[in-house]
Amino acid sequence: MRSYNSYIAGTDQQSESWVYSIRASAVLNDFVASVKLKRGLEKGLRDDGAQQPDVVARCSISTQEQLDAALVQAKAATAQWAAFPLAKRLELARRFHLEVKKRQQEFIDVLIAEGHPRKLAEWEVAGILQCSSYESLELWERQLHEERKIGPRRLLLVRKPDGVVVLSPPQNAAASNSVGGLAVLVAGNCLVVKAPRSCAYGVMYVWRDIVAPILEELGAPPGVLSIVCGNSGNILQQWLDSPLVNDIFYFGSSERGIQLGIDAVSRGKKPILELAGKDGCVVWKDADLGKAAEMLTECFFGSGQICMVPKYAILHPDIAEPLIALLLQKVAGIRPGYPEDSNALLSPVLRTDEYFRYLQEATEAGARLLAGGHRVELDGQPSETGPFIAPTILRIDSLTKARSMASVSEETFFPLLPLVIPEVDHADLLDEVIQFINDNQYGLRNSFWTSSESVISQVVSKVSNGGLLKINDSHIGFTPWLATHGGTGLTGGPFGELNYPLLRSSHLQGISIAENVQPSQAVFESTSFSEEKHSKVALDDFAGVI
């Protein structure tokens, strides 16, 4: 059993209360016994957690004094950490990448123990490595510092850290999502990370076992990082009320997150919101149907309990039938299992009542059930009490009807994929489909499949919804250079966009360093170039200025 104390400004500080993590496969084997074990340990009725093979970790619940100290120490370290050379802060990210690569299997095993199916855990760790790759870090450097010499002046565009940033990751993929805080540190901020009580193990592993030692080796001041655990509502309220906090980086529901953003702004704090998603996919008539069908099965990673998986798809009517046939073949092989099982993709579903409500509403409105529609046991057999839900596919033969269905318009957190098929093809169909995508009240990711350069050009120029647009690619796959999170509408709030946390947790400052400039003449300068030279300046000379 791993044991984690609260990590406050470079020291491990224990308290009298703990949360325990029970191996997910043990919970599936015997739910009642696992819950009894967990409650007994957390209530102090037993103290043999270290002797129990299925108790994988425990995390100390932070006291109020520890929560207060984390913010005080972070504030005290802001000036010193912000003054660290950018190259040294980028070294933190580089070393993190190397350490995760070295520990890749160990990291995957931690996520599996928490209940992530192996394929899902492998995807998460691959994403962390991709997004801390050399290409990504090269972009981070350009985003934080751009410099140009024009005439007698050295001109800089530099992003300065906001100060103290607090991070509250989600409960469904806490460890991997919390890694967004790495860029916050690289931007020069001090960071306080809250590990959710329900899944503290993975977050503590990332930050205490991997990040904290690297910071110590780099000579970072102790207050740069603190890791706490406790009641989310109480901690968030403390962060809102504290004058020491500058930015609140929050993952959660749109309903809670939008209100949190309002409360943060009203208190003079910057909200960085990662909220719900309702990702759309479009498969056009000239798409590679085999690859498109493969992409659509990504809906069922972790039983759809991830924001950035496909949540609905629009199929061109000319290819709907063959594509659906291919998809149903692939979906038939998707099954539940223990998280350790390399062939299992599904995980237990928490919102089963909501699933059946959405399913009933859709079928009563005319949707046809093509697959799934029931609960299943660990072995895949139908059961009224099974913890899993069979991969479910709906067919909706109308764009108009689809938008009024909750299964298409609202975020869903279960394995349900509505296939929307326009009634007929016509000259304006692409524009109608693009408008459908743009009208989505959420805006995380969208993806298109087509072989037409003309269609690609129109999609690229007209699709404004979402933080990330992918064409002929895995919907959930990560790419270097492009951020993994962020979006418009209810996904990111009024300031939502593709989220580079180092940009969102910093502010842009322009700097001019002049040499031999006469102020009385400089005040009337109108240009630094001759008109001839100015006309020849290529736009790409200014690429990378952010």
C-alpha positions as CSV (number, residue, x, y, z in Angstrom):
1,M,0.0,0.0,0.0
2,R,1.4,3.4,-1.0
3,S,0.8,6.1,1.7
4,Y,0.6,9.8,0.9
5,N,0.5,12.7,3.3
6,S,-0.5,16.2,2.3
7,Y,2.5,17.8,0.6
8,I,2.8,21.4,1.8
9,A,5.6,23.6,0.5
10,G,8.2,20.8,0.3
11,T,7.2,18.8,3.4
12,D,4.9,15.8,3.9
13,Q,2.3,16.6,6.6
14,Q,0.1,14.0,8.1
15,S,-3.4,14.3,9.6
16,E,-5.6,12.0,11.6
17,S,-7.9,11.2,8.6
18,W,-7.3,9.2,5.5
19,V,-9.1,8.1,2.3
20,Y,-8.3,4.6,1.0
21,S,-8.1,3.3,-2.5
22,I,-9.3,-0.2,-3.1
23,R,-8.2,-2.1,-6.2
24,A,-11.0,-1.7,-8.8
25,S,-11.0,-5.4,-9.8
26,A,-11.6,-6.3,-6.1
27,V,-14.6,-4.0,-6.0
28,L,-16.0,-5.8,-9.1
29,N,-15.3,-9.2,-7.5
30,D,-17.1,-8.3,-4.2
31,F,-18.6,-4.9,-4.0
32,V,-20.0,-5.3,-0.5
33,A,-16.8,-6.6,1.0
34,S,-14.7,-3.9,-0.6
35,V,-17.0,-1.1,0.6
36,K,-16.9,-2.6,4.1
37,L,-13.1,-2.7,4.0
38,K,-12.9,0.9,2.8
39,R,-15.3,2.3,5.4
40,G,-13.7,0.3,8.2
41,L,-10.3,1.8,7.4
42,E,-11.6,5.3,6.9
43,K,-13.7,5.3,10.1
44,G,-10.7,4.0,12.1
45,L,-12.5,0.7,12.9
46,R,-9.5,-1.2,11.6
47,D,-5.9,-0.4,10.9
48,D,-4.7,-3.3,8.8
49,G,-4.8,-1.5,5.4
50,A,-1.1,-2.2,4.8
51,Q,-1.7,-6.0,5.2
52,Q,-4.6,-6.0,2.7
53,P,-3.5,-6.9,-0.9
54,D,-6.4,-5.0,-2.4
55,V,-5.7,-1.7,-0.6
56,V,-3.5,0.0,-3.1
57,A,-3.1,3.4,-1.5
58,R,-4.2,5.9,1.2
59,C,-4.1,9.7,1.2
60,S,-4.2,12.0,4.2
61,I,-7.1,14.4,4.4
62,S,-5.7,17.9,4.7
63,T,-6.5,19.9,7.8
64,Q,-7.6,23.5,7.6
65,E,-4.2,24.6,8.8
66,Q,-2.6,22.7,6.0
67,L,-5.0,24.1,3.4
68,D,-4.2,27.6,4.7
69,A,-0.5,27.0,4.7
70,A,-0.5,25.8,1.1
71,L,-1.8,29.1,-0.1
72,V,0.4,31.2,2.2
73,Q,3.5,29.3,1.1
74,A,2.5,29.5,-2.6
75,K,2.1,33.3,-2.4
76,A,5.5,33.6,-0.7
77,A,7.2,31.7,-3.5
78,T,5.7,33.5,-6.4
79,A,8.3,36.2,-7.0
80,Q,11.3,33.8,-6.7
81,W,9.8,31.1,-9.0
82,A,8.6,33.7,-11.6
83,A,12.2,34.9,-11.7
84,F,13.6,31.5,-12.6
85,P,14.9,31.5,-16.2
86,L,12.4,30.1,-18.7
87,A,14.9,27.5,-19.8
88,K,15.0,26.1,-16.3
89,R,11.2,26.0,-16.0
90,L,11.0,24.2,-19.3
91,E,13.5,21.8,-18.0
92,L,10.9,20.8,-15.5
93,A,8.6,19.7,-18.3
94,R,11.4,18.0,-20.2
95,R,12.4,15.9,-17.1
96,F,8.7,15.1,-16.4
97,H,8.4,13.7,-19.9
98,L,11.5,11.5,-19.5
99,E,10.3,10.3,-16.0
100,V,6.8,9.4,-17.2
101,K,8.4,7.6,-20.2
102,K,10.6,5.6,-17.8
103,R,7.7,4.9,-15.5
104,Q,5.1,4.4,-18.2
105,Q,4.0,0.9,-17.2
106,E,4.0,1.8,-13.5
107,F,1.8,4.8,-14.3
108,I,-0.6,2.6,-16.3
109,D,-0.8,0.2,-13.4
110,V,-1.8,3.0,-11.1
111,L,-4.6,4.0,-13.3
112,I,-5.7,0.4,-13.7
113,A,-5.8,0.0,-10.0
114,E,-8.1,3.0,-9.8
115,G,-10.5,1.4,-12.3
116,H,-9.4,2.6,-15.7
117,P,-9.5,-0.2,-18.3
118,R,-6.0,-1.0,-19.6
119,K,-6.7,0.5,-23.1
120,L,-8.0,3.7,-21.5
121,A,-5.0,3.9,-19.2
122,E,-2.6,3.4,-22.1
123,W,-4.3,6.1,-24.0
124,E,-4.1,8.6,-21.1
125,V,-0.4,8.0,-20.5
126,A,0.3,8.2,-24.3
127,G,-1.5,11.5,-24.3
128,I,0.6,12.9,-21.4
129,L,3.8,11.9,-23.3
130,Q,2.6,13.3,-26.6
131,C,1.7,16.6,-25.0
132,S,5.0,17.0,-23.2
133,S,7.0,16.1,-26.3
134,Y,9.9,18.1,-27.7
135,E,7.6,19.7,-30.3
136,S,5.1,20.7,-27.7
137,L,7.8,22.2,-25.4
138,E,9.3,24.1,-28.4
139,L,5.9,25.7,-28.9
140,W,5.5,26.5,-25.2
141,E,8.8,28.4,-25.3
142,R,7.6,30.5,-28.3
143,Q,4.3,31.1,-26.6
144,L,5.9,32.5,-23.5
145,H,8.7,34.6,-25.1
146,E,8.9,36.3,-28.5
147,E,11.6,38.8,-29.4
148,R,12.4,41.1,-32.4
149,K,14.9,43.8,-33.2
150,I,13.3,46.8,-35.0
151,G,15.4,49.9,-35.6
152,P,17.0,51.0,-32.3
153,R,14.7,49.0,-30.2
154,R,14.7,45.4,-28.9
155,L,11.0,44.5,-28.6
156,L,9.7,41.6,-26.6
157,L,6.3,40.0,-26.1
158,V,6.5,38.1,-22.8
159,R,3.9,36.3,-20.9
160,K,4.1,36.9,-17.1
161,P,2.7,34.5,-14.5
162,D,-0.6,35.3,-12.8
163,G,0.8,34.2,-9.4
164,V,-1.0,31.5,-7.4
165,V,-3.1,29.0,-9.4
166,V,-5.2,26.3,-7.7
167,L,-6.2,23.2,-9.6
168,S,-9.3,21.0,-9.1
169,P,-9.2,18.0,-11.5
170,P,-12.3,15.9,-12.3
171,Q,-13.2,12.6,-10.7
172,N,-13.4,10.6,-13.9
173,A,-9.8,11.0,-15.0
174,A,-8.2,13.0,-12.3
175,A,-4.5,12.0,-12.6
176,S,-4.2,12.6,-16.4
177,N,-6.2,15.8,-16.4
178,S,-4.3,17.2,-13.5
179,V,-1.2,17.1,-15.6
180,G,-2.5,20.3,-17.2
181,G,-1.0,21.9,-14.1
182,L,2.5,21.2,-15.4
183,A,2.2,24.0,-18.0
184,V,1.0,26.3,-15.2
185,L,4.3,25.8,-13.4
186,V,6.3,26.3,-16.6
187,A,4.5,29.6,-17.0
188,G,6.1,30.7,-13.7
189,N,3.1,30.2,-11.4
190,C,2.9,28.5,-8.0
191,L,0.4,25.7,-7.9
192,V,-1.9,24.0,-5.3
193,V,-3.4,20.8,-6.6
194,K,-6.4,19.2,-4.9
195,A,-6.6,15.4,-5.1
196,P,-10.3,14.3,-5.3
197,R,-11.2,12.1,-2.3
198,S,-12.8,9.5,-4.6
199,C,-9.6,9.0,-6.7
200,A,-6.7,10.6,-4.8
201,Y,-4.2,7.9,-5.6
202,G,-3.4,8.8,-9.2
203,V,-3.1,12.5,-8.5
204,M,-0.8,12.0,-5.6
205,Y,1.3,9.6,-7.7
206,V,1.8,12.2,-10.5
207,W,2.5,15.1,-8.3
208,R,4.2,13.7,-5.2
209,D,6.2,10.9,-6.8
210,I,7.1,12.5,-10.2
211,V,6.8,16.3,-10.2
212,A,7.8,17.2,-6.6
213,P,11.2,15.5,-6.8
214,I,12.0,17.2,-10.1
215,L,11.2,20.6,-8.6
216,E,13.4,19.9,-5.7
217,E,16.3,18.9,-8.0
218,L,15.9,22.1,-9.9
219,G,16.1,24.1,-6.7
220,A,12.6,25.5,-6.9
221,P,11.4,27.3,-3.8
222,P,9.3,25.0,-1.6
223,G,6.0,26.9,-1.9
224,V,5.9,26.4,-5.7
225,L,3.9,23.1,-5.3
226,S,1.5,21.9,-2.7
227,I,-0.9,18.9,-2.9
228,V,-3.9,18.7,-0.7
229,C,-7.0,16.5,-0.4
230,G,-10.4,17.1,1.2
231,N,-13.9,18.1,0.7
232,S,-14.2,19.7,-2.7
233,G,-17.0,22.2,-1.8
234,N,-15.1,23.5,1.2
235,I,-11.8,23.8,-0.6
236,L,-13.3,25.5,-3.6
237,Q,-15.0,28.0,-1.3
238,Q,-11.8,28.7,0.5
239,W,-10.1,29.3,-2.8
240,L,-12.8,31.7,-3.9
241,D,-12.6,33.6,-0.6
242,S,-8.8,33.8,-0.4
243,P,-7.1,37.0,-1.5
244,L,-4.0,34.8,-2.1
245,V,-5.5,33.0,-5.1
246,N,-5.2,34.5,-8.6
247,D,-6.5,31.7,-10.9
248,I,-8.9,28.8,-10.4
249,F,-8.3,25.9,-12.8
250,Y,-11.5,23.8,-12.5
251,F,-12.7,20.6,-14.2
252,G,-16.3,19.6,-13.7
253,S,-19.9,20.0,-14.9
254,S,-21.0,23.0,-16.9
255,E,-23.7,23.9,-14.4
256,R,-21.2,24.1,-11.5
257,G,-18.4,25.4,-13.5
258,I,-20.1,28.4,-15.2
259,Q,-21.3,29.5,-11.7
260,L,-17.9,29.1,-10.3
261,G,-16.5,31.2,-13.1
262,I,-19.0,34.0,-12.3
263,D,-18.1,33.8,-8.6
264,A,-14.4,33.9,-9.4
265,V,-14.6,36.9,-11.7
266,S,-16.7,38.7,-9.1
267,R,-13.9,38.2,-6.6
268,G,-11.2,39.4,-9.1
269,K,-9.9,35.9,-10.0
270,K,-9.4,34.4,-13.4
271,P,-11.4,31.2,-14.0
272,I,-9.8,28.5,-16.2
273,L,-12.7,26.2,-17.0
274,E,-12.7,22.6,-18.4
275,L,-16.3,21.6,-18.3
276,A,-18.7,19.2,-20.2
277,G,-18.4,18.2,-23.8
278,K,-20.7,16.9,-26.5
279,D,-18.3,16.1,-29.3
280,G,-19.7,15.7,-32.8
281,C,-18.4,13.6,-35.7
282,V,-19.3,13.9,-39.4
283,V,-18.7,11.1,-42.0
284,W,-19.2,12.5,-45.5
285,K,-20.1,10.5,-48.6
286,D,-16.5,10.1,-49.9
287,A,-15.0,9.1,-46.5
288,D,-12.9,6.0,-45.9
289,L,-15.7,4.0,-44.2
290,G,-13.5,1.4,-42.5
291,K,-11.4,4.0,-40.8
292,A,-14.4,6.2,-39.9
293,A,-16.2,3.2,-38.3
294,E,-13.0,2.5,-36.3
295,M,-13.0,6.1,-35.1
296,L,-16.7,6.0,-34.1
297,T,-16.0,3.1,-31.7
298,E,-13.9,5.5,-29.7
299,C,-17.2,6.6,-28.2
300,F,-17.1,3.6,-26.0
301,F,-13.7,4.2,-24.3
302,G,-14.3,4.0,-20.6
303,S,-18.0,3.5,-21.4
304,G,-18.3,7.1,-22.8
305,Q,-17.5,8.5,-19.3
306,I,-14.9,10.9,-20.8
307,C,-15.6,14.4,-22.1
308,M,-13.6,14.2,-25.3
309,V,-15.0,11.0,-26.9
310,P,-17.5,11.1,-29.8
311,K,-21.0,11.7,-28.4
312,Y,-23.0,11.8,-31.6
313,A,-22.3,11.4,-35.3
314,I,-23.8,12.7,-38.5
315,L,-23.7,10.3,-41.5
316,H,-24.1,11.3,-45.1
317,P,-27.3,9.5,-46.3
318,D,-25.4,8.0,-49.3
319,I,-23.1,6.0,-47.0
320,A,-25.2,5.5,-43.9
321,E,-26.2,1.9,-44.5
322,P,-22.7,0.4,-45.2
323,L,-21.1,2.5,-42.5
324,I,-23.7,1.4,-39.9
325,A,-23.1,-2.3,-40.9
326,L,-19.4,-1.9,-40.4
327,L,-19.9,-0.1,-37.1
328,L,-22.2,-2.7,-35.7
329,Q,-19.7,-5.4,-36.5
330,K,-17.0,-3.6,-34.6
331,V,-19.2,-2.7,-31.7
332,A,-20.2,-6.4,-31.3
333,G,-16.6,-7.1,-30.1
334,I,-16.6,-4.4,-27.4
335,R,-17.0,-5.9,-24.0
336,P,-16.6,-5.3,-20.3
337,G,-14.0,-6.9,-18.1
338,Y,-11.6,-6.4,-15.3
339,P,-9.5,-3.2,-15.8
340,E,-6.4,-5.4,-16.1
341,D,-7.9,-7.2,-19.1
342,S,-6.2,-5.9,-22.3
343,N,-9.3,-6.7,-24.3
344,A,-11.8,-4.9,-22.1
345,L,-12.8,-1.3,-23.0
346,L,-15.9,-0.7,-20.9
347,S,-16.0,0.4,-17.3
348,P,-18.9,0.4,-14.8
349,V,-21.5,3.2,-15.4
350,L,-22.5,5.4,-12.6
351,R,-25.5,7.2,-14.2
352,T,-27.6,4.2,-15.3
353,D,-30.9,5.9,-14.4
354,E,-30.0,8.9,-16.6
355,Y,-29.0,6.5,-19.4
356,F,-32.4,4.8,-19.5
357,R,-34.2,8.1,-19.3
358,Y,-32.3,9.5,-22.3
359,L,-32.8,6.2,-24.2
360,Q,-36.5,6.2,-23.6
361,E,-36.9,9.8,-24.6
362,A,-35.0,9.2,-27.9
363,T,-37.0,6.1,-28.8
364,E,-40.3,7.7,-28.0
365,A,-39.3,10.6,-30.3
366,G,-38.6,8.2,-33.2
367,A,-35.1,7.1,-32.7
368,R,-34.4,3.4,-33.5
369,L,-32.3,1.2,-31.2
370,L,-29.7,-0.6,-33.3
371,A,-27.5,-2.1,-30.6
372,G,-27.3,-2.3,-26.8
373,G,-30.0,-0.7,-24.6
374,H,-29.4,-2.9,-21.5
375,R,-27.2,-3.5,-18.6
376,V,-24.6,-6.3,-18.5
377,E,-22.6,-8.2,-16.0
378,L,-18.8,-8.5,-16.0
379,D,-19.0,-11.5,-18.4
380,G,-21.1,-9.5,-20.9
381,Q,-24.4,-11.3,-20.2
382,P,-27.5,-9.1,-20.0
383,S,-28.7,-8.4,-16.4
384,E,-31.0,-5.9,-14.8
385,T,-28.5,-5.2,-12.1
386,G,-25.2,-5.4,-14.1
387,P,-22.7,-2.6,-13.4
388,F,-21.9,-2.2,-17.1
389,I,-24.1,-1.0,-20.0
390,A,-23.8,-2.6,-23.4
391,P,-22.5,-0.3,-26.2
392,T,-25.7,1.4,-27.5
393,I,-26.3,2.8,-30.9
394,L,-29.3,4.9,-31.9
395,R,-30.4,5.8,-35.4
396,I,-32.1,9.2,-35.9
397,D,-33.3,9.9,-39.5
398,S,-33.6,13.6,-39.3
399,L,-31.3,16.6,-38.5
400,T,-34.3,18.5,-37.2
401,K,-35.5,15.8,-34.8
402,A,-32.0,15.1,-33.6
403,R,-31.4,18.6,-32.2
404,S,-34.5,18.3,-29.9
405,M,-33.3,15.0,-28.4
406,A,-31.4,15.2,-25.1
407,S,-29.2,12.3,-26.3
408,V,-27.9,14.5,-29.0
409,S,-28.0,18.0,-27.4
410,E,-26.9,17.3,-23.9
411,E,-23.7,15.8,-22.5
412,T,-24.0,12.1,-21.9
413,F,-21.7,10.0,-19.6
414,F,-22.5,6.5,-20.7
415,P,-21.9,4.3,-23.8
416,L,-24.5,5.8,-26.1
417,L,-23.8,6.9,-29.7
418,P,-26.7,8.5,-31.7
419,L,-26.2,8.3,-35.4
420,V,-28.0,11.2,-37.1
421,I,-28.8,10.8,-40.8
422,P,-30.2,13.7,-42.9
423,E,-33.2,12.7,-44.9
424,V,-31.8,13.4,-48.4
425,D,-28.6,14.8,-50.0
426,H,-29.0,18.3,-51.6
427,A,-26.8,21.2,-52.6
428,D,-26.9,22.9,-49.2
429,L,-26.5,19.8,-47.0
430,L,-22.9,20.5,-46.0
431,D,-23.8,24.0,-44.9
432,E,-26.7,22.5,-42.9
433,V,-24.4,20.0,-41.2
434,I,-21.8,22.6,-40.4
435,Q,-24.5,24.8,-38.9
436,F,-25.7,21.9,-36.8
437,I,-22.2,21.5,-35.5
438,N,-21.8,25.2,-34.8
439,D,-25.2,25.3,-33.0
440,N,-23.9,22.8,-30.4
441,Q,-24.1,24.5,-27.0
442,Y,-21.0,22.6,-26.0
443,G,-17.7,22.9,-27.9
444,L,-14.8,20.6,-27.0
445,R,-13.8,18.6,-30.1
446,N,-15.3,18.0,-33.6
447,S,-14.1,15.6,-36.3
448,F,-14.8,15.2,-40.0
449,W,-14.1,12.3,-42.4
450,T,-13.9,13.2,-46.1
451,S,-11.5,12.7,-49.0
452,S,-12.6,15.9,-50.7
453,E,-10.2,18.9,-50.6
454,S,-13.2,21.2,-51.3
455,V,-15.1,19.8,-48.3
456,I,-12.1,20.0,-46.1
457,S,-11.6,23.6,-47.1
458,Q,-15.2,24.5,-46.3
459,V,-15.1,22.7,-43.0
460,V,-11.9,24.4,-41.9
461,S,-13.2,27.8,-42.8
462,K,-16.7,27.5,-41.5
463,V,-16.6,25.4,-38.4
464,S,-16.3,27.7,-35.4
465,N,-17.5,25.5,-32.6
466,G,-15.0,23.7,-30.5
467,G,-11.4,24.0,-29.3
468,L,-10.1,21.3,-31.6
469,L,-11.1,20.2,-35.1
470,K,-9.8,16.9,-36.4
471,I,-10.1,15.8,-40.0
472,N,-9.5,12.2,-41.1
473,D,-7.9,11.3,-37.7
474,S,-8.6,9.6,-34.4
475,H,-11.1,11.7,-32.5
476,I,-9.6,11.1,-29.1
477,G,-6.0,10.7,-30.2
478,F,-3.5,13.3,-29.1
479,T,-1.1,15.2,-31.3
480,P,2.0,17.1,-30.5
481,W,1.8,20.9,-30.7
482,L,-2.0,21.0,-30.4
483,A,-3.5,21.3,-26.9
484,T,-5.6,18.5,-25.5
485,H,-8.4,20.4,-23.8
486,G,-10.4,23.6,-24.1
487,G,-13.5,24.6,-25.9
488,T,-16.3,27.0,-26.6
489,G,-19.8,27.5,-25.1
490,L,-20.7,25.4,-22.1
491,T,-17.3,23.6,-22.4
492,G,-15.1,26.5,-21.5
493,G,-17.5,29.4,-20.6
494,P,-17.4,32.8,-22.2
495,F,-13.6,32.9,-22.4
496,G,-13.4,29.3,-23.7
497,E,-11.0,28.3,-26.5
498,L,-8.3,25.6,-27.1
499,N,-6.7,25.6,-23.7
500,Y,-3.0,26.1,-23.4
501,P,-2.8,26.3,-19.6
502,L,0.5,28.3,-19.7
503,L,-1.4,31.0,-21.7
504,R,-4.5,30.9,-19.6
505,S,-2.6,31.2,-16.4
506,S,-0.4,34.1,-17.6
507,H,-0.8,37.6,-19.1
508,L,0.9,39.2,-22.0
509,Q,3.4,42.1,-21.5
510,G,5.1,44.1,-24.2
511,I,8.6,45.4,-23.5
512,S,10.6,47.9,-25.5
513,I,14.4,48.3,-24.8
514,A,15.7,51.3,-26.7
515,E,19.3,52.4,-27.5
516,N,20.2,55.9,-28.4
517,V,16.6,57.1,-28.8
518,Q,15.9,60.8,-28.5
519,P,12.5,61.1,-26.7
520,S,11.6,64.4,-28.3
521,Q,11.9,62.7,-31.7
522,A,10.5,59.3,-30.8
523,V,7.3,60.7,-29.6
524,F,6.4,61.7,-33.2
525,E,7.6,58.5,-34.9
526,S,5.0,57.0,-37.2
527,T,6.9,54.0,-38.6
528,S,10.1,52.1,-38.3
529,F,10.2,50.9,-41.9
530,S,10.3,52.7,-45.3
531,E,7.0,52.1,-47.1
532,E,8.9,50.0,-49.6
533,K,10.3,47.7,-46.9
534,H,7.0,47.6,-45.1
535,S,5.1,46.4,-48.2
536,K,7.5,43.4,-48.5
537,V,7.3,42.1,-45.0
538,A,5.8,38.7,-45.2
539,L,3.0,37.8,-42.8
540,D,4.8,34.6,-41.8
541,D,7.6,36.7,-40.3
542,F,5.2,37.4,-37.4
543,A,4.2,33.7,-36.9
544,G,4.4,32.5,-33.4
545,V,3.6,35.9,-31.8
546,I,0.9,35.0,-29.3
